[in-house]
Amino acid sequence: GIISLISLAVLSYERYCTMTRRAEPDTTDYRKTWAGIILSWAYSLLWTVPPLFGWSSYGPEGSGITCSVNWHAKDANNASYIICLFIFCLVIPFAIIVYSYGKLLCAVRQVSSIHTGPGRSREQRILVMVVVMVMCFLLCWLPYAAVALIATFGEPGLITPAASIIPAILAKSSTVYNPIIYVFLNKQVSEMY
């Protein structure tokens, strides 16, 4: 889950950099791609390894079908880890996504203000794509984060196993949605089909 969140943030920033770069991108140079992949995995490992060394722990999640961070432990050790996960693995990636797509949209608006006609429809398509991607990100991860925070800081038993299933499925399926959104809302890709 964390690798998918971080990958979405890295991809949004890379898309912003690629689209706003003045020079033509070098499609034969994969260093930035590998750096993004390595950064995503290293950052994810940084936040998933601590429970193996005693900062919080892993255990059955909600319905007991999958394994995740132990959301139900009420001690300070566990609570501090949950807060850090929430900030560094949800809030910061979301901020990067909003920043990157917001800046990209501003750049597209500047270009389309100079050029009228097709530029305006391109701006609208990009705006729709950005809004849909951000909304899907929120739809997938906010319920999961809310359930985790309620389970950690709320009354014991407030989140039933059945109530935790749908947020967990939404979060785990989030990696599927962005490619679908991109294919259907990107005119260049959709014209190929």
Salt bridges, closest charged atoms under 4 A:
GLU14 OE1 - LYS32 NZ 3.88
ASP29 OD2 - ARG31 NH2 2.94
GLU61 OE1 - LYS172 NZ 3.29
GLU123 OE2 - ARG109 NE 3.09
GLU123 OE1 - ARG120 NH1 3.31
